[in-house]
Amino acid sequence: MVLPFALFGAFWAYFAWRGRREGVSAREWVDSQNRDLFSRPGWWKPAALMPAAFCVFALATGISQAGFQWWYLLIPVVVFGMFAAWAYAVTRSARR
């Protein structure tokens, strides 16, 4: 029960320490790190592996338990649609 709060505190302390080393606040340091990462072209390619792995797992599990059903083909559409919306939002906010 305490572990999530302890981890949050550790990350917060780390970000504050890194920001203080560079002479900015923790929020400004995190924003600059995100801006550097998410404004690069093609940043989303490695991040797309997680939804792809989820789709493969969901399809394999569904097919092994209930046999193939046509509506299973909607899983990748929904998952990658949500990923595309998230990637678009993150990229737009990072470019500001």
ABEGO torsion letter per residue (X at the ends): XAAAAAAAAAAAAAAAAAAAAAGBBAAAAAAAAAAAAAABBGAAAAAAAAAAAAAAAAAAAAAAAAEBBAAAAAAAAAAAAAAAAAAAAAAAAAAX
